[in-house]
Amino acid sequence: MNPRPRGGWTAWTEEIPARTLLDMPPDLSKKVVNFLGALALEVGGAIDRDRQPPGDPMDDLGARYSLQIGGEPVVFEYVVLPELREIRVPVLVWFR
């Protein structure tokens, strides 16, 4: 029996990254939000298939990754929480 709940994966941002998103121009903010939503699904697919999620690993546990959004001045870190079927974004940097 699989202990993980079934269903889609979600993305959740901490307070400071959420404020950074609100400070961005609306078109960039929308791109980043859409990217994070798609990333959650991609990460979930990788985890469900016992594969490494996208991005550069930042720990030996395979729980924390960093990634840059291609063509955009945005870099972020995310944490994989398989038990919640969620990725959390504790760090998001926008280079103005």
All heavy atoms as an XYZ file, in Angstrom:
759
protein
N       0.849     -1.183      0.000
C       0.000      0.000      0.000
C       0.892      1.243      0.000
O       1.832      1.346      0.765
C      -0.907     -0.029      1.226
C      -1.792      1.164      1.333
S      -2.713      1.124      2.878
C      -4.316      1.450      2.270
N       0.581      2.193     -0.842
C       1.335      3.440     -0.945
C       0.854      4.408      0.136
O      -0.324      4.771      0.161
C       1.133      4.033     -2.338
C       2.024      5.233     -2.584
O       2.605      5.786     -1.665
N       2.109      5.631     -3.820
N       1.757      4.874      1.039
C       1.335      5.763      2.125
C       1.029      7.177      1.658
O       0.421      7.945      2.375
C       2.536      5.755      3.076
C       3.702      5.421      2.217
C       3.175      4.527      1.126
N       1.479      7.557      0.449
C       1.232      8.910     -0.037
C      -0.209      9.069     -0.513
O      -0.739      8.193     -1.185
C       2.154      9.224     -1.221
C       3.536      9.538     -0.806
C       4.325      9.967     -2.033
N       5.510      9.132     -2.049
C       6.077      8.636     -3.123
N       5.589      8.887     -4.298
N       7.138      7.891     -3.036
N      -0.820     10.199     -0.216
C      -2.158     10.429     -0.752
C      -2.077     10.603     -2.265
O      -1.073     11.047     -2.799
C      -2.595     11.732     -0.068
C      -1.333     12.397      0.341
C      -0.332     11.311      0.580
N      -3.104     10.216     -2.968
C      -3.134     10.383     -4.420
C      -3.703     11.755     -4.745
O      -4.309     12.413     -3.929
C      -3.992      9.295     -5.073
C      -3.494      7.891     -4.842
C      -2.032      7.640     -5.146
N      -1.678      7.961     -6.503
C      -0.432      8.111     -6.922
N       0.568      7.958     -6.093
N      -0.177      8.405     -8.168
N      -3.509     12.164     -5.954
C      -3.984     13.468     -6.372
C      -2.835     14.290     -6.893
O      -1.690     13.852     -6.919
N      -3.129     15.490     -7.330
C      -2.120     16.354     -7.925
C      -1.138     16.910     -6.913
O      -1.359     16.867     -5.706
N      -0.056     17.390     -7.451
C       0.957     18.064     -6.649
C       0.708     19.561     -6.715
O       0.195     20.072     -7.710
C       2.346     17.737     -7.191
C       2.858     16.402     -6.759
C       2.338     15.186     -7.104
C       3.975     16.154     -5.914
N       3.067     14.195     -6.514
C       4.085     14.757     -5.789
C       4.893     16.966     -5.268
C       5.085     14.162     -5.027
C       5.888     16.371     -4.525
C       5.978     14.985     -4.402
N       1.088     20.266     -5.666
C       0.898     21.712     -5.608
C       2.211     22.415     -5.277
O       3.157     21.789     -4.804
C      -0.150     22.098     -4.538
O       0.293     21.639     -3.264
C      -1.507     21.510     -4.856
N       2.227     23.710     -5.543
C       3.364     24.564     -5.172
C       2.882     25.556     -4.134
O       1.781     26.094     -4.233
C       3.894     25.299     -6.402
N       3.716     25.792     -3.143
C       3.389     26.715     -2.058
C       4.604     27.590     -1.825
O       5.728     27.096     -1.802
C       3.047     25.908     -0.807
C       2.503     26.703      0.326
C       1.202     27.054      0.530
C       3.234     27.232      1.434
N       1.089     27.772      1.701
C       2.336     27.894      2.273
C       4.576     27.212      1.796
C       2.713     28.531      3.441
C       4.952     27.850      2.962
C       4.028     28.498      3.766
N       4.406     28.897     -1.667
C       5.532     29.803     -1.417
C       5.484     30.333      0.006
O       4.412     30.565      0.567
C       5.536     31.001     -2.385
O       4.330     31.729     -2.228
C       5.686     30.561     -3.819
N       6.674     30.504      0.567
C       6.791     31.146      1.875
C       6.423     32.620      1.717
O       6.242     33.124      0.604
C       8.230     31.013      2.392
C       8.709     29.590      2.554
C       8.170     28.900      3.795
O       7.650     29.590      4.697
O       8.282     27.672      3.863
N       6.341     33.350      2.818
C       5.877     34.734      2.809
C       6.775     35.665      1.988
O       6.280     36.457      1.184
C       5.771     35.258      4.244
C       5.230     36.674      4.315
C       5.088     37.178      5.738
O       5.178     36.389      6.689
O       4.901     38.397      5.881
N       8.083     35.593      2.161
C       8.978     36.524      1.451
C       8.962     36.271     -0.060
O       8.832     37.227     -0.833
C      10.396     36.493      2.050
C      10.344     37.091      3.455
C      11.392     37.242      1.168
C      11.625     36.983      4.246
N       9.048     35.012     -0.535
C       8.907     34.804     -1.979
C       7.550     35.272     -2.520
O       7.475     35.795     -3.633
C       9.074     33.295     -2.144
C       9.898     32.889     -0.986
C       9.469     33.788      0.140
N       6.506     35.110     -1.738
C       5.187     35.579     -2.177
C       5.187     37.101     -2.334
O       4.628     37.638     -3.301
C       4.112     35.142     -1.178
N       5.846     37.809     -1.423
C       5.946     39.273     -1.541
C       6.760     39.660     -2.767
O       6.444     40.637     -3.444
C       6.571     39.870     -0.291
C       5.556     40.100      0.801
C       6.108     41.027      1.861
N       6.150     40.252      3.095
C       7.077     40.333      4.013
N       8.079     41.155      3.871
N       7.014     39.601      5.098
N       7.822     38.893     -3.036
C       8.638     39.158     -4.223
C       7.787     39.015     -5.479
O       7.888     39.837     -6.396
C       9.844     38.197     -4.276
O      10.617     38.368     -3.084
C      10.717     38.459     -5.492
N       6.946     37.996     -5.529
C       6.050     37.813     -6.672
C       5.129     39.014     -6.852
O       4.868     39.451     -7.968
C       5.210     36.550     -6.499
C       5.903     35.231     -6.793
C       5.070     34.065     -6.282
C       6.169     35.086     -8.274
N       4.633     39.557     -5.747
C       3.730     40.712     -5.813
C       4.447     41.979     -6.280
O       3.813     42.877     -6.836
C       3.074     40.947     -4.452
C       2.102     39.868     -3.996
C       1.651     40.130     -2.561
C       0.909     39.776     -4.933
N       5.762     42.058     -6.055
C       6.543     43.220     -6.477
C       6.914     43.185     -7.957
O       7.315     44.202     -8.522
C       7.824     43.343     -5.649
C       7.563     43.768     -4.214
O       6.466     44.309     -3.940
O       8.445     43.542     -3.364
N       6.808     42.028     -8.583
C       7.184     41.887     -9.993
C       6.146     42.540    -10.903
O       4.986     42.682    -10.510
C       7.257     40.397    -10.369
C       8.360     39.643     -9.739
S       8.246     37.890    -10.234
C       9.651     37.249     -9.348
N       6.577     42.894    -12.127
C       5.571     43.317    -13.113
C       4.557     42.184    -13.310
O       4.929     40.999    -13.224
C       6.394     43.539    -14.387
C       7.801     43.714    -13.926
C       7.925     42.921    -12.656
N       3.296     42.513    -13.557
C       2.254     41.479    -13.641
C       2.551     40.356    -14.630
O       2.288     39.194    -14.329
C       1.005     42.260    -14.056
C       1.254     43.650    -13.586
C       2.733     43.859    -13.686
N       3.129     40.677    -15.789
C       3.390     39.612    -16.769
C       4.464     38.647    -16.274
O       4.361     37.436    -16.464
C       3.750     40.184    -18.140
C       5.006     41.044    -18.121
O       5.262     41.739    -17.115
O       5.745     41.023    -19.132
N       5.497     39.157    -15.618
C       6.544     38.288    -15.071
C       6.002     37.462    -13.917
O       6.264     36.260    -13.827
C       7.760     39.099    -14.623
C       8.906     38.291    -13.999
C       9.427     37.226    -14.970
C      10.022     39.221    -13.546
N       5.242     38.083    -13.043
C       4.650     37.364    -11.916
C       3.784     36.204    -12.407
O       3.864     35.084    -11.882
C       3.819     38.330    -11.071
O       3.208     37.656     -9.998
N       2.997     36.456    -13.429
C       2.133     35.405    -13.987
C       2.976     34.267    -14.556
O       2.667     33.098    -14.349
C       1.223     35.985    -15.061
C       0.242     34.989    -15.618
C      -0.706     35.630    -16.600
C      -1.669     34.583    -17.134
N      -2.670     35.174    -18.017
N       4.061     34.596    -15.262
C       4.955     33.561    -15.806
C       5.544     32.707    -14.693
O       5.620     31.490    -14.805
C       6.090     34.195    -16.613
C       5.692     34.704    -17.953
C       6.901     35.310    -18.665
C       6.487     36.010    -19.940
N       7.638     36.648    -20.612
N       5.973     33.361    -13.618
C       6.597     32.636    -12.507
C       5.574     31.731    -11.823
O       5.855     30.565    -11.538
C       7.259     33.603    -11.503
C       7.764     32.857    -10.274
C       8.400     34.368    -12.169
N       4.390     32.239    -11.571
C       3.341     31.431    -10.931
C       2.996     30.230    -11.810
O       2.885     29.093    -11.316
C       2.100     32.288    -10.623
C       0.912     31.423    -10.231
C       2.409     33.298     -9.523
N       2.844     30.455    -13.112
C       2.545     29.348    -14.018
C       3.691     28.332    -14.046
O       3.458     27.122    -14.077
C       2.257     29.858    -15.431
C       0.931     30.567    -15.527
O       0.045     30.393    -14.693
N       0.782     31.396    -16.534
N       4.933     28.830    -14.026
C       6.091     27.955    -14.017
C       6.093     27.086    -12.764
O       6.330     25.879    -12.837
C       7.382     28.781    -14.096
C       8.627     27.952    -14.178
C       9.148     27.580    -15.400
C       9.283     27.543    -13.023
C      10.298     26.800    -15.479
C      10.437     26.767    -13.089
C      10.940     26.392    -14.324
N       5.834     27.690    -11.610
C       5.835     26.935    -10.352
C       4.737     25.874    -10.329
O       4.947     24.763     -9.843
C       5.709     27.876     -9.158
C       6.896     28.799     -8.914
C       6.585     29.770     -7.764
C       8.171     28.015     -8.633
N       3.574     26.212    -10.867
C       2.492     25.224    -10.931
C       2.859     24.045    -11.817
O       2.636     22.882    -11.453
N       3.446     24.341    -12.988
C       3.877     23.267    -13.894
C       5.024     22.470    -13.276
O       5.089     21.240    -13.429
C       4.296     23.865    -15.237
N       5.913     23.162    -12.566
C       7.026     22.479    -11.917
C       6.522     21.492    -10.871
O       7.043     20.379    -10.754
C       7.977     23.487    -11.269
C       9.156     22.878    -10.513
C      10.109     22.163    -11.480
C       9.899     23.950     -9.729
N       5.513     21.876    -10.109
C       4.964     20.968     -9.088
C       4.499     19.670     -9.735
O       4.762     18.577     -9.213
C       3.817     21.636     -8.339
N       3.854     19.764    -10.880
C       3.402     18.560    -11.581
C       4.582     17.741    -12.091
O       4.589     16.506    -12.008
C       2.481     18.941    -12.740
C       1.181     19.627    -12.347
C       0.412     20.048    -13.590
C       0.343     18.741    -11.448
N       5.608     18.425    -12.617
C       6.795     17.740    -13.114
C       7.556     17.054    -11.971
O       8.006     15.915    -12.104
C       7.706     18.722    -13.841
C       8.873     18.073    -14.530
C       9.706     19.036    -15.349
O       9.277     20.181    -15.579
O      10.803     18.633    -15.748
N       7.702     17.749    -10.860
C       8.364     17.165     -9.695
C       7.585     15.950     -9.213
O       8.163     14.893     -8.931
C       8.513     18.205     -8.557
C       8.919     17.536     -7.251
C       9.512     19.278     -8.949
N       6.272     16.085     -9.132
C       5.444     14.970     -8.693
C       5.601     13.756     -9.580
O       5.725     12.629     -9.093
N       5.623     13.976    -10.896
C       5.820     12.865    -11.821
C       7.159     12.195    -11.617
O       7.268     10.962    -11.651
N       8.195     13.004    -11.398
C       9.533     12.441    -11.164
C       9.558     11.632     -9.864
O      10.055     10.501     -9.836
C      10.578     13.557    -11.123
N       9.022     12.192     -8.800
C       9.022     11.508     -7.496
C       8.209     10.217     -7.573
O       8.638      9.169     -7.081
C       8.479     12.424     -6.382
C       9.377     13.644     -6.199
C       8.275     11.660     -5.077
C      10.790     13.349     -5.766
N       7.048     10.277     -8.212
C       6.196      9.093     -8.321
C       6.868      7.983     -9.117
O       6.516      6.811     -8.966
C       4.853      9.453     -8.941
C       3.980     10.288     -8.004
O       4.277     10.338     -6.793
O       3.013     10.900     -8.499
N       7.842      8.334     -9.961
C       8.567      7.340    -10.768
C       9.972      7.069    -10.220
O      10.809      6.507    -10.914
C       8.647      7.814    -12.209
C       7.299      7.793    -12.914
C       7.390      8.425    -14.302
N       6.116      8.477    -14.962
C       5.169      9.375    -14.750
N       5.349     10.320    -13.847
N       4.031      9.352    -15.417
N      10.223      7.541     -8.988
C      11.529      7.372     -8.339
C      12.670      7.948     -9.172
O      13.749      7.355     -9.279
C      11.800      5.903     -8.002
C      10.863      5.381     -6.932
O      10.556      6.153     -5.997
O      10.432      4.222     -7.023
N      12.434      9.120     -9.748
C      13.457      9.834    -10.515
C      13.791     11.135     -9.815
O      13.036     11.628     -8.981
C      12.953     10.118    -11.931
C      12.709      8.854    -12.718
C      12.360      9.154    -14.140
N      12.164      7.901    -14.865
C      11.374      7.771    -15.885
N      10.713      8.807    -16.344
N      11.252      6.608    -16.488
N      14.925     11.716    -10.210
C      15.339     12.996     -9.620
C      14.522     14.131    -10.223
O      14.374     14.211    -11.440
C      16.822     13.245     -9.876
C      17.288     14.550     -9.264
C      18.780     14.753     -9.396
O      19.536     13.801     -9.304
N      19.186     15.975     -9.623
N      14.017     15.022     -9.390
C      13.279     16.187     -9.892
C      14.222     17.153    -10.621
O      15.445     17.067    -10.466
C      12.715     16.840     -8.633
C      12.931     15.887     -7.530
C      14.003     14.959     -7.944
N      13.671     18.087    -11.381
C      14.502     19.056    -12.090
C      15.221     20.005    -11.123
O      14.767     20.227    -10.006
C      13.512     19.830    -12.955
C      12.159     19.453    -12.510
C      12.260     18.242    -11.649
N      16.332     20.531    -11.587
C      17.092     21.492    -10.798
C      18.380     20.898    -10.278
O      18.688     19.721    -10.495
N      19.135     21.740     -9.601
C      20.412     21.342     -9.021
C      20.200     20.945     -7.562
O      19.730     21.765     -6.762
C      21.414     22.496     -9.093
C      21.730     22.888    -10.520
O      21.912     21.978    -11.354
O      21.790     24.101    -10.816
N      20.556     19.704     -7.196
C      20.398     19.281     -5.796
C      21.226     20.161     -4.862
O      22.352     20.520     -5.171
C      20.926     17.848     -5.787
C      20.936     17.413     -7.211
C      21.110     18.649     -8.029
N      20.645     20.501     -3.719
C      21.329     21.336     -2.738
C      21.614     20.591     -1.444
O      22.143     21.174     -0.500
C      20.502     22.586     -2.463
C      20.325     23.448     -3.703
S      19.468     24.964     -3.356
C      20.660     25.799     -2.340
N      21.233     19.319     -1.385
C      21.520     18.508     -0.206
C      21.713     17.057     -0.632
O      21.484     16.703     -1.782
C      20.426     18.646      0.855
C      19.069     18.141      0.384
O      18.994     17.407     -0.621
O      18.069     18.465      1.032
N      22.144     16.236      0.294
C      22.356     14.817      0.013
C      21.081     13.992      0.167
O      21.070     12.816     -0.147
C      23.441     14.251      0.933
C      24.810     14.847      0.642
O      25.046     15.269     -0.511
O      25.642     14.899      1.568
N      20.024     14.615      0.643
C      18.776     13.904      0.881
C      17.849     13.893     -0.332
O      16.861     13.172     -0.357
C      18.031     14.535      2.066
C      18.792     14.605      3.388
C      17.993     15.396      4.409
C      19.100     13.212      3.883
N      18.144     14.743     -1.313
C      17.267     14.854     -2.469
C      15.977     15.574     -2.146
O      14.940     15.299     -2.740
N      16.049     16.487     -1.203
C      14.841     17.203     -0.784
C      14.839     18.666     -1.224
O      13.785     19.270     -1.343
C      14.687     17.136      0.726
N      16.022     19.242     -1.466
C      16.107     20.676     -1.770
C      16.845     20.879     -3.089
O      17.907     20.306     -3.298
C      16.816     21.407     -0.645
C      16.710     22.902     -0.735
C      17.330     23.556      0.504
N      17.077     24.966      0.493
C      16.286     25.604      1.337
N      15.669     24.950      2.281
N      16.122     26.899      1.259
N      16.270     21.716     -3.955
C      16.819     21.964     -5.286
C      16.809     23.448     -5.593
O      16.002     24.202     -5.046
C      15.976     21.237     -6.352
C      16.018     19.746     -6.203
C      15.156     19.092     -5.327
C      16.937     18.983     -6.908
C      15.207     17.710     -5.169
C      16.996     17.604     -6.768
C      16.124     16.983     -5.889
O      16.188     15.622     -5.721
N      17.698     23.857     -6.500
C      17.680     25.232     -6.998
C      17.464     25.178     -8.502
O      17.828     24.208     -9.171
C      18.979     25.963     -6.667
O      20.053     25.406     -7.382
N      16.867     26.237     -9.026
C      16.504     26.272    -10.438
C      16.372     27.719    -10.883
O      15.940     28.576    -10.099
C      15.170     25.543    -10.604
C      14.697     25.106    -11.967
C      15.682     24.148    -12.624
C      13.353     24.419    -11.847
N      16.751     27.985    -12.123
C      16.514     29.299    -12.721
C      15.448     29.137    -13.784
O      15.430     28.144    -14.509
C      17.777     29.863    -13.360
C      17.524     31.220    -14.006
C      18.781     31.867    -14.546
O      19.858     31.302    -14.480
N      18.629     33.053    -15.087
N      14.575     30.104    -13.873
C      13.552     30.079    -14.907
C      14.205     30.578    -16.192
O      14.669     31.720    -16.257
C      12.330     30.936    -14.516
C      11.700     30.369    -13.246
C      11.327     30.990    -15.659
C      10.535     31.154    -12.714
N      14.278     29.719    -17.188
C      14.944     30.042    -18.447
C      14.433     31.326    -19.078
O      13.229     31.523    -19.224
N      15.373     32.204    -19.426
C      15.015     33.453    -20.090
C      14.450     34.524    -19.179
O      14.077     35.594    -19.643
N      14.367     34.246    -17.894
C      13.816     35.217    -16.946
C      14.830     35.460    -15.827
O      15.598     34.563    -15.470
C      12.500     34.720    -16.338
C      11.402     34.459    -17.344
C      10.951     35.689    -18.119
O      11.249     36.823    -17.701
O      10.299     35.513    -19.156
N      14.818     36.662    -15.237
C      15.771     36.987    -14.169
C      15.316     36.487    -12.795
O      15.257     37.239    -11.830
C      15.818     38.511    -14.228
C      14.433     38.902    -14.651
C      14.005     37.815    -15.623
N      14.965     35.206    -12.739
C      14.402     34.641    -11.511
C      15.104     33.314    -11.192
O      15.177     32.422    -12.037
C      12.883     34.404    -11.648
C      12.312     33.757    -10.394
C      12.165     35.711    -11.951
N      15.606     33.218     -9.969
C      16.210     31.994     -9.448
C      15.477     31.672     -8.153
O      15.121     32.573     -7.392
C      17.716     32.205     -9.153
C      18.325     30.976     -8.502
C      18.465     32.576    -10.413
N      15.259     30.378     -7.903
C      14.576     30.013     -6.669
C      15.057     28.662     -6.171
O      15.717     27.912     -6.889
C      13.055     30.011     -6.853
C      12.567     28.984     -7.840
C      12.144     27.751     -7.401
C      12.539     29.259     -9.196
C      11.704     26.798     -8.301
C      12.102     28.326    -10.100
C      11.682     27.090     -9.656
N      14.742     28.389     -4.926
C      14.979     27.097     -4.311
C      13.626     26.502     -3.968
O      12.696     27.230     -3.624
C      15.804     27.239     -3.032
C      17.187     27.784     -3.254
C      17.944     28.012     -1.953
O      17.483     27.566     -0.884
O      19.002     28.663     -2.022
N      13.555     25.177     -4.083
C      12.329     24.511     -3.653
C      12.652     23.255     -2.870
O      13.708     22.668     -3.008
C      11.395     24.225     -4.830
C      11.833     23.129     -5.783
C      11.428     21.809     -5.596
C      12.620     23.417     -6.892
C      11.807     20.812     -6.470
C      12.998     22.429     -7.784
C      12.585     21.125     -7.566
O      12.962     20.136     -8.444
N      11.717     22.890     -2.016
C      11.832     21.710     -1.169
C      10.723     20.748     -1.581
O       9.570     21.160     -1.754
C      11.685     22.079      0.326
C      11.742     20.848      1.202
C      12.753     23.089      0.724
N      11.071     19.474     -1.724
C      10.102     18.448     -2.102
C       9.516     17.821     -0.836
O      10.257     17.353      0.027
C      10.781     17.352     -2.959
C       9.782     16.265     -3.320
C      11.404     17.962     -4.205
N       8.197     17.834     -0.735
C       7.481     17.232      0.398
C       6.538     16.152     -0.139
O       5.340     16.392     -0.340
C       6.705     18.299      1.166
C       7.552     19.427      1.747
C       6.679     20.540      2.287
C       8.478     18.890      2.814
N       7.084     14.941     -0.410
C       6.256     13.898     -1.025
C       5.049     13.493     -0.185
O       4.003     13.162     -0.735
C       7.208     12.719     -1.206
C       8.526     13.123     -0.703
C       8.438     14.516     -0.177
N       5.192     13.541      1.141
C       4.069     13.139      2.000
C       2.872     14.076      1.853
O       1.737     13.674      2.085
C       4.507     13.031      3.470
C       4.918     14.334      4.101
C       6.338     14.818      3.783
O       7.065     14.151      3.026
O       6.712     15.883      4.285
N       3.127     15.316      1.444
C       2.052     16.290      1.208
C       1.748     16.469     -0.276
O       0.839     17.217     -0.622
C       2.438     17.650      1.804
C       2.674     17.701      3.300
C       3.140     19.090      3.726
C       1.418     17.295      4.061
N       2.579     15.832     -1.131
C       2.487     16.000     -2.588
C       2.559     17.492     -2.914
O       1.703     18.049     -3.585
C       1.244     15.336     -3.145
C       1.248     13.821     -2.896
C       0.087     13.097     -3.483
N       0.064     13.043     -4.927
C       0.793     12.210     -5.685
N       1.634     11.366     -5.130
N       0.664     12.226     -7.000
N       3.651     18.082     -2.426
C       3.797     19.533     -2.517
C       5.268     19.898     -2.685
O       6.152     19.204     -2.187
C       3.253     20.135     -1.235
C       3.340     21.627     -1.117
C       2.706     22.103      0.174
O       1.468     22.273      0.180
O       3.424     22.264      1.163
N       5.505     21.010     -3.399
C       6.815     21.644     -3.356
C       6.620     22.977     -2.645
O       5.585     23.627     -2.791
C       7.458     21.837     -4.752
C       6.644     22.781     -5.627
C       7.687     20.503     -5.433
C       7.369     23.213     -6.894
N       7.617     23.358     -1.850
C       7.577     24.641     -1.145
C       8.744     25.479     -1.614
O       9.853     24.989     -1.761
C       7.653     24.454      0.361
C       6.390     23.849      0.888
C       6.201     24.064      2.336
N       4.955     23.424      2.727
C       4.588     23.256      3.965
N       5.352     23.672      4.948
N       3.447     22.677      4.237
N       8.477     26.747     -1.819
C       9.492     27.686     -2.297
C       9.853     28.625     -1.150
O       9.118     29.573     -0.871
C       8.980     28.473     -3.524
C      10.025     29.453     -4.004
C       8.564     27.515     -4.636
N      10.997     28.360     -0.462
C      11.401     29.229      0.635
C      12.251     30.415      0.177
O      12.374     31.395      0.897
C      12.221     28.304      1.538
C      12.797     27.303      0.606
C      11.787     27.135     -0.499
N      12.849     30.308     -1.033
C      13.731     31.363     -1.546
C      13.390     31.621     -3.005
O      13.339     30.692     -3.807
C      15.226     30.946     -1.442
C      16.118     32.001     -2.047
C      15.608     30.644     -0.005
N      13.149     32.890     -3.331
C      12.907     33.308     -4.705
C      13.594     34.644     -4.892
O      13.332     35.590     -4.145
C      11.411     33.427     -4.986
C      11.035     33.660     -6.433
C       9.784     32.877     -6.789
C      10.826     35.119     -6.731
N      14.515     34.703     -5.867
C      15.289     35.919     -6.094
C      14.958     36.436     -7.486
O      15.066     35.707     -8.485
C      16.812     35.651     -5.979
C      17.596     36.918     -6.242
C      17.151     35.083     -4.609
N      14.590     37.702     -7.543
C      14.300     38.378     -8.802
C      15.399     39.415     -9.018
O      15.574     40.320     -8.206
C      12.925     39.027     -8.743
C      12.607     39.987     -9.834
C      12.937     39.880    -11.160
C      11.867     41.204     -9.710
N      12.437     40.942    -11.861
C      11.774     41.763    -10.993
C      11.263     41.851     -8.649
C      11.108     42.960    -11.238
C      10.607     43.031     -8.890
C      10.526     43.579    -10.177
N      16.142     39.244    -10.099
C      17.207     40.204    -10.434
C      16.595     41.290    -11.299
O      16.270     41.078    -12.451
C      18.351     39.493    -11.197
C      18.984     38.404    -10.405
C      18.614     37.071    -10.576
C      19.952     38.705     -9.463
C      19.203     36.061     -9.838
C      20.545     37.686     -8.708
C      20.168     36.372     -8.914
N      16.449     42.465    -10.732
C      15.808     43.587    -11.450
C      16.753     44.202    -12.433
O      17.874     44.361    -12.318
C      15.364     44.647    -10.461
C      14.310     44.164     -9.538
C      13.901     45.270     -8.623
N      13.061     44.722     -7.578
C      12.281     45.465     -6.836
N      12.229     46.745     -6.991
N      11.545     44.926     -5.905
